[in-house]
Amino acid sequence: MALDHFIVVPVIVAFLASLDASSSQNLGPPAAAGCNGVFLSYNYSGGFPIPPNDTANQPYRFQSALTVVNNGLDELKSWQVFVGFRHGEILVSADQAILADGTSLPAKVGNNGTFLAGFPKTDLKTAVETAGDLTQTTVQVQLVGTEFGVGAPGVPLPASLYLANDGYSCPNYTMEGNTTMNLCCTRNLTSTSNSTLGNGFLPRQEGDLIIMYDVIKSSSTDYWAQVTISNQNPLGRLDNWQLSWDWANDEFIFAMRGAYPTLVDTTDCVFGKQGQHYQDLDFSLALNCERRPTIMDLPPSRANDTNLGLVPFCCRNGTILSALTDPDRSKSTFLMHVYKMPPDLNRTALAPPVNWQINGTMSSNYQCGQPVPVSPSEFPDPTGLASKTVAISSWQVVCNLTRPRESPKCCVSFSAFYNDSAVPCNTCACGCNNVPSSTCSTTAPGLLLLPETLLIPFENRTKQALTWSKMNRWPVPDPLPCGDNCGVSINWHLFSDYRNGWTARISVFNWGNENFADWSVAVELDKLGAGFEEAYSFNGTLLGDKSNTIYLKGLPNFNYLLPEKDGSNPRKDPRVPGSQQSMILFSKKKTPGVNRVGGDGFPTRVLFNGEECAIPRTLPSSGHRTSASAGEAAVVFSLVTLLVLSFWH
């Protein structure tokens, strides 16, 4: 008995000690104990100067830790934290997190701060459902990077810190010593934006462009994914899209259908860890082993290819239209065979690529978020039966349009029935980087023109422009202004203004060598859009809750904007732009009391193929004004329509 007693007592003592250790572990950071929401902490752990030696703006390495603890009653799905970096920081690494805007590391984050998103641990469970298991309720992100100008004993802390998930409110942070920022974010009980669906997934979001990553087949070593790009913006479109992402776990692409990598290269696999693991795999049959591949669409000729095609909504040369232009061509789909790497070698170890980016020619910039797990997608049964097939796992990537960082690719000129001159596109509207400043002025306003001069290429306008200025005794700058350098220009002409309505004529000119199929123009009239009645030679639709945007596209069989071509006599005639033109009728019934001639009859925003165009800074002045009766206007419409139709045929 005595021996048994001496054996049992140490076991009990050890068991109690383990309970004490476990209890202390599950308390988490001491400051988090009083937080009944989501606790955030940013701790600067140290740094030192790095080359080059620059006393004015010395670079320093910094090391910090971001801690997120879910002490609330709701699971924190797809957590995101904003860190207000302010010392010119370049973030080099962040384990357990990625940049929420899809930018790859290293990245400059020190101007406006950045949003960090959890990866691979995207969700933080609650202490209640895990019995206080910190491994499931807490994540700590080790940050390493470069900052400028703050060395010891200074501490380069960010300016702000908060939880970016919808439905949470965060107070100002408090300091713990001089190296740690703490705060507790609580759930806003009146908000349901962060609530999950009944199956535990977050609801699907809306955006300008939606990318779905659906795993449709899975085995222990590999899986098939279906990628679908859907255009949700009524005014946007993509041409020659290219899609890229980062593999987070050394995956590689073995085969594809409906799309193809821009570079077929398996060198990284053959000489890397992939080749060491898959020693019996024939990598000559694989497609791409880049950590960041770039994918492009296939041409229509490959749509029925038994090896590369036969995928619905594929093979359109990278063109994705808006649903307003053509609903059947508003998305693009491809299939991809992906091989995984240890330790993810089981059927359920599935993770999407991160840091998605998409772009195209003649397309605005898109900023894509990180993939968010959503309820599995459903597809029509491939056998044709009236049933559905459900994906194994699905992720949603939301991309939204941003203001273009580059120069516009199109511009607008204004003219009116009450003024003999047209206001041309702005000088250097689409850039003048390649024009020497000694040959023309990049700042002088464009010379007023006779409206018909807008049909002449800029390099041939000088004589007519100077003659018109001389006739009107207008001063001419020296040097003369540069051109607009735009591939597409649009003229908005205020055609008439009568008692019950008014009319405008829109002309679209293509000065480039590219043929625009299925083109579209969106015209925003802040005060007069609601009066839109009809576009005579285009298909016109009034959009928006405020009814201020008119969406125009070519009629069936007339939806091509041809490129520039030689004049009838190339030796003496200037080149002729491809063009499309239509009259637009407006009623005054819904917009009484608006001054059309005073400036309200001109658009405040114009988009061509989803690209915003440069708008003139001045409007035609209202000097001598004439009026047209409704009958006269109707005659003009008929004549213009007949002329345009006869020209098309």
Solvent accessible surface area in square Angstrom, and as a share of the most:
residue,aa,sasa,rsa
1,M,196,0.87
2,A,66,0.51
3,L,130,0.65
4,D,79,0.41
5,H,108,0.48
6,F,137,0.57
7,I,99,0.50
8,V,74,0.43
9,V,62,0.35
10,P,76,0.48
11,V,96,0.55
12,I,87,0.44
13,V,89,0.51
14,A,62,0.48
15,F,119,0.50
16,L,95,0.47
17,A,55,0.43
18,S,59,0.38
19,L,85,0.43
20,D,98,0.51
21,A,61,0.47
22,S,49,0.31
23,S,68,0.44
24,S,68,0.44
25,Q,108,0.48
26,N,56,0.29
27,L,121,0.60
28,G,20,0.20
29,P,39,0.25
30,P,124,0.78
31,A,47,0.37
32,A,0,0.00
33,A,72,0.56
34,G,76,0.73
35,C,6,0.03
36,N,132,0.68
37,G,4,0.04
38,V,1,0.00
39,F,5,0.02
40,L,0,0.00
41,S,13,0.08
42,Y,2,0.01
43,N,50,0.26
44,Y,31,0.12
45,S,78,0.50
46,G,23,0.22
47,G,38,0.37
48,F,108,0.45
49,P,82,0.51
50,I,45,0.23
51,P,114,0.72
52,P,96,0.60
53,N,143,0.73
54,D,59,0.30
55,T,144,0.84
56,A,98,0.76
57,N,79,0.41
58,Q,22,0.10
59,P,9,0.05
60,Y,38,0.15
61,R,82,0.30
62,F,4,0.02
63,Q,68,0.30
64,S,2,0.01
65,A,13,0.10
66,L,0,0.00
67,T,11,0.06
68,V,0,0.00
69,V,3,0.02
70,N,1,0.00
71,N,48,0.25
72,G,13,0.13
73,L,150,0.75
74,D,62,0.32
75,E,47,0.21
76,L,0,0.00
77,K,26,0.11
78,S,20,0.13
79,W,0,0.00
80,Q,54,0.24
81,V,0,0.00
82,F,26,0.11
83,V,0,0.00
84,G,7,0.06
85,F,5,0.02
86,R,133,0.49
87,H,41,0.18
88,G,31,0.30
89,E,2,0.01
90,I,50,0.25
91,L,0,0.00
92,V,72,0.42
93,S,48,0.31
94,A,11,0.09
95,D,71,0.37
96,Q,67,0.30
97,A,5,0.04
98,I,22,0.11
99,L,4,0.02
100,A,12,0.09
101,D,55,0.28
102,G,0,0.00
103,T,47,0.28
104,S,33,0.21
105,L,54,0.27
106,P,94,0.59
107,A,10,0.08
108,K,166,0.70
109,V,6,0.04
110,G,7,0.06
111,N,129,0.66
112,N,132,0.68
113,G,15,0.14
114,T,11,0.07
115,F,80,0.34
116,L,0,0.00
117,A,7,0.05
118,G,6,0.06
119,F,21,0.09
120,P,89,0.56
121,K,60,0.25
122,T,31,0.18
123,D,33,0.17
124,L,0,0.00
125,K,77,0.33
126,T,6,0.03
127,A,39,0.30
128,V,114,0.66
129,E,96,0.43
130,T,20,0.12
131,A,94,0.73
132,G,17,0.16
133,D,45,0.23
134,L,34,0.17
135,T,86,0.50
136,Q,71,0.31
137,T,4,0.02
138,T,23,0.13
139,V,6,0.04
140,Q,90,0.40
141,V,0,0.00
142,Q,83,0.37
143,L,1,0.00
144,V,32,0.18
145,G,2,0.02
146,T,22,0.13
147,E,2,0.01
148,F,59,0.25
149,G,49,0.47
150,V,34,0.19
151,G,21,0.20
152,A,105,0.81
153,P,134,0.84
154,G,31,0.30
155,V,38,0.22
156,P,7,0.04
157,L,17,0.09
158,P,1,0.01
159,A,50,0.39
160,S,40,0.26
161,L,7,0.04
162,Y,80,0.30
163,L,6,0.03
164,A,29,0.23
165,N,16,0.08
166,D,91,0.47
167,G,13,0.12
168,Y,30,0.11
169,S,63,0.41
170,C,39,0.24
171,P,79,0.50
172,N,136,0.70
173,Y,74,0.28
174,T,91,0.53
175,M,88,0.39
176,E,97,0.43
177,G,67,0.64
178,N,97,0.50
179,T,43,0.25
180,T,16,0.09
181,M,1,0.00
182,N,14,0.07
183,L,9,0.05
184,C,37,0.22
185,C,0,0.00
186,T,66,0.39
187,R,55,0.20
188,N,66,0.34
189,L,166,0.82
190,T,124,0.72
191,S,27,0.18
192,T,105,0.61
193,S,61,0.39
194,N,12,0.06
195,S,49,0.32
196,T,56,0.33
197,L,79,0.40
198,G,92,0.88
199,N,88,0.45
200,G,29,0.28
201,F,60,0.25
202,L,23,0.11
203,P,43,0.27
204,R,99,0.36
205,Q,96,0.43
206,E,163,0.73
207,G,16,0.15
208,D,30,0.16
209,L,0,0.00
210,I,15,0.08
211,I,0,0.00
212,M,20,0.09
213,Y,1,0.00
214,D,2,0.01
215,V,1,0.01
216,I,53,0.27
217,K,130,0.55
218,S,22,0.14
219,S,39,0.25
220,S,49,0.32
221,T,44,0.26
222,D,25,0.13
223,Y,4,0.01
224,W,61,0.22
225,A,0,0.00
226,Q,32,0.14
227,V,0,0.00
228,T,18,0.11
229,I,0,0.00
230,S,22,0.14
231,N,8,0.04
232,Q,100,0.45
233,N,25,0.13
234,P,67,0.42
235,L,33,0.16
236,G,4,0.04
237,R,18,0.07
238,L,1,0.01
239,D,18,0.09
240,N,78,0.40
241,W,2,0.01
242,Q,73,0.33
243,L,0,0.00
244,S,16,0.10
245,W,0,0.00
246,D,1,0.00
247,W,4,0.02
248,A,39,0.30
249,N,48,0.25
250,D,61,0.32
251,E,10,0.05
252,F,0,0.00
253,I,0,0.00
254,F,32,0.13
255,A,31,0.24
256,M,4,0.02
257,R,70,0.25
258,G,1,0.01
259,A,0,0.00
260,Y,57,0.22
261,P,2,0.01
262,T,62,0.36
263,L,90,0.45
264,V,79,0.45
265,D,46,0.24
266,T,24,0.14
267,T,72,0.42
268,D,80,0.41
269,C,0,0.00
270,V,78,0.45
271,F,168,0.70
272,G,19,0.19
273,K,110,0.47
274,Q,16,0.07
275,G,16,0.15
276,Q,128,0.57
277,H,79,0.35
278,Y,25,0.10
279,Q,146,0.65
280,D,149,0.77
281,L,40,0.20
282,D,74,0.39
283,F,20,0.08
284,S,95,0.61
285,L,118,0.59
286,A,5,0.04
287,L,20,0.10
288,N,1,0.00
289,C,6,0.04
290,E,47,0.21
291,R,155,0.56
292,R,70,0.26
293,P,0,0.00
294,T,39,0.22
295,I,0,0.00
296,M,73,0.33
297,D,13,0.07
298,L,10,0.05
299,P,54,0.34
300,P,77,0.49
301,S,101,0.65
302,R,102,0.37
303,A,35,0.27
304,N,123,0.63
305,D,35,0.18
306,T,103,0.60
307,N,117,0.60
308,L,38,0.19
309,G,0,0.00
310,L,95,0.48
311,V,11,0.06
312,P,97,0.61
313,F,75,0.31
314,C,10,0.06
315,C,3,0.02
316,R,55,0.20
317,N,78,0.40
318,G,0,0.00
319,T,20,0.12
320,I,0,0.00
321,L,1,0.01
322,S,2,0.01
323,A,53,0.41
324,L,58,0.29
325,T,22,0.13
326,D,41,0.21
327,P,93,0.58
328,D,99,0.51
329,R,71,0.26
330,S,15,0.10
331,K,67,0.28
332,S,3,0.02
333,T,8,0.04
334,F,1,0.00
335,L,34,0.17
336,M,0,0.00
337,H,25,0.11
338,V,0,0.00
339,Y,29,0.11
340,K,6,0.02
341,M,9,0.04
342,P,65,0.41
343,P,125,0.79
344,D,36,0.18
345,L,56,0.28
346,N,68,0.35
347,R,157,0.57
348,T,121,0.70
349,A,25,0.19
350,L,26,0.13
351,A,25,0.19
352,P,9,0.06
353,P,0,0.00
354,V,4,0.02
355,N,9,0.04
356,W,0,0.00
357,Q,78,0.35
358,I,5,0.02
359,N,83,0.43
360,G,19,0.19
361,T,74,0.43
362,M,18,0.08
363,S,13,0.08
364,S,14,0.09
365,N,35,0.18
366,Y,21,0.08
367,Q,98,0.43
368,C,2,0.01
369,G,24,0.23
370,Q,14,0.06
371,P,12,0.07
372,V,38,0.22
373,P,28,0.18
374,V,1,0.01
375,S,23,0.15
376,P,43,0.27
377,S,12,0.08
378,E,104,0.46
379,F,41,0.17
380,P,116,0.73
381,D,31,0.16
382,P,121,0.76
383,T,102,0.59
384,G,69,0.66
385,L,126,0.63
386,A,119,0.92
387,S,54,0.35
388,K,142,0.60
389,T,58,0.34
390,V,85,0.49
391,A,5,0.04
392,I,89,0.45
393,S,29,0.19
394,S,3,0.02
395,W,25,0.09
396,Q,8,0.04
397,V,0,0.00
398,V,31,0.18
399,C,0,0.00
400,N,70,0.36
401,L,54,0.27
402,T,51,0.30
403,R,161,0.59
404,P,44,0.28
405,R,207,0.76
406,E,124,0.55
407,S,51,0.33
408,P,38,0.24
409,K,68,0.29
410,C,0,0.00
411,C,0,0.00
412,V,0,0.00
413,S,5,0.03
414,F,1,0.01
415,S,1,0.00
416,A,2,0.02
417,F,48,0.20
418,Y,9,0.04
419,N,38,0.19
420,D,106,0.55
421,S,7,0.05
422,A,0,0.00
423,V,15,0.08
424,P,15,0.09
425,C,12,0.07
426,N,21,0.11
427,T,14,0.08
428,C,25,0.15
429,A,12,0.09
430,C,20,0.12
431,G,17,0.17
432,C,18,0.11
433,N,148,0.76
434,N,149,0.77
435,V,46,0.26
436,P,83,0.52
437,S,90,0.58
438,S,98,0.64
439,T,91,0.53
440,C,17,0.10
441,S,20,0.13
442,T,59,0.34
443,T,122,0.71
444,A,14,0.11
445,P,106,0.66
446,G,26,0.25
447,L,26,0.13
448,L,61,0.30
449,L,6,0.03
450,L,60,0.30
451,P,42,0.27
452,E,106,0.47
453,T,5,0.03
454,L,12,0.06
455,L,95,0.47
456,I,30,0.15
457,P,6,0.04
458,F,88,0.37
459,E,133,0.59
460,N,70,0.36
461,R,22,0.08
462,T,62,0.36
463,K,160,0.68
464,Q,75,0.33
465,A,7,0.05
466,L,65,0.32
467,T,70,0.41
468,W,28,0.10
469,S,1,0.01
470,K,165,0.70
471,M,133,0.59
472,N,55,0.28
473,R,224,0.82
474,W,88,0.31
475,P,123,0.77
476,V,63,0.36
477,P,44,0.28
478,D,138,0.72
479,P,54,0.34
480,L,55,0.27
481,P,11,0.07
482,C,5,0.03
483,G,9,0.09
484,D,23,0.12
485,N,81,0.42
486,C,10,0.06
487,G,35,0.34
488,V,2,0.01
489,S,12,0.08
490,I,1,0.01
491,N,7,0.04
492,W,1,0.00
493,H,20,0.09
494,L,0,0.00
495,F,46,0.19
496,S,4,0.03
497,D,8,0.04
498,Y,28,0.10
499,R,207,0.76
500,N,90,0.46
501,G,1,0.01
502,W,0,0.00
503,T,0,0.00
504,A,0,0.00
505,R,54,0.20
506,I,1,0.00
507,S,4,0.03
508,V,0,0.00
509,F,14,0.06
510,N,1,0.01
511,W,41,0.14
512,G,23,0.22
513,N,135,0.69
514,E,89,0.40
515,N,68,0.35
516,F,18,0.07
517,A,33,0.26
518,D,22,0.11
519,W,1,0.00
520,S,6,0.04
521,V,1,0.00
522,A,3,0.03
523,V,1,0.00
524,E,37,0.16
525,L,0,0.00
526,D,82,0.43
527,K,123,0.52
528,L,0,0.00
529,G,1,0.01
530,A,31,0.24
531,G,2,0.02
532,F,29,0.12
533,E,97,0.44
534,E,83,0.37
535,A,12,0.09
536,Y,63,0.24
537,S,4,0.03
538,F,5,0.02
539,N,58,0.30
540,G,26,0.25
541,T,55,0.32
542,L,59,0.30
543,L,28,0.14
544,G,56,0.54
545,D,156,0.81
546,K,171,0.73
547,S,35,0.23
548,N,26,0.13
549,T,14,0.08
550,I,0,0.00
551,Y,6,0.02
552,L,0,0.00
553,K,40,0.17
554,G,8,0.08
555,L,55,0.27
556,P,103,0.65
557,N,136,0.70
558,F,50,0.21
559,N,32,0.16
560,Y,109,0.41
561,L,0,0.00
562,L,110,0.55
563,P,41,0.26
564,E,27,0.12
565,K,133,0.56
566,D,75,0.39
567,G,10,0.09
568,S,116,0.75
569,N,58,0.30
570,P,88,0.55
571,R,237,0.86
572,K,158,0.67
573,D,46,0.24
574,P,50,0.32
575,R,92,0.33
576,V,65,0.37
577,P,6,0.04
578,G,9,0.09
579,S,49,0.32
580,Q,12,0.05
581,Q,59,0.26
582,S,0,0.00
583,M,2,0.01
584,I,0,0.00
585,L,36,0.18
586,F,1,0.00
587,S,23,0.15
588,K,43,0.18
589,K,178,0.76
590,K,147,0.62
591,T,9,0.05
592,P,105,0.66
593,G,87,0.84
594,V,29,0.17
595,N,91,0.47
596,R,16,0.06
597,V,12,0.07
598,G,50,0.48
599,G,15,0.14
600,D,39,0.20
601,G,0,0.00
602,F,8,0.03
603,P,5,0.03
604,T,74,0.43
605,R,71,0.26
606,V,1,0.01
607,L,13,0.07
608,F,0,0.00
609,N,1,0.00
610,G,10,0.10
611,E,3,0.01
612,E,42,0.19
613,C,5,0.03
614,A,17,0.13
615,I,44,0.22
616,P,9,0.06
617,R,190,0.69
618,T,85,0.50
619,L,79,0.39
620,P,9,0.06
621,S,75,0.49
622,S,65,0.42
623,G,59,0.57
624,H,144,0.64
625,R,133,0.48
626,T,66,0.38
627,S,91,0.59
628,A,23,0.18
629,S,57,0.36
630,A,55,0.42
631,G,46,0.44
632,E,98,0.44
633,A,3,0.02
634,A,52,0.40
635,V,88,0.51
636,V,44,0.25
637,F,14,0.06
638,S,62,0.40
639,L,101,0.50
640,V,27,0.16
641,T,32,0.19
642,L,117,0.58
643,L,123,0.61
644,V,17,0.10
645,L,65,0.33
646,S,77,0.50
647,F,158,0.66
648,W,48,0.17
649,H,169,0.75
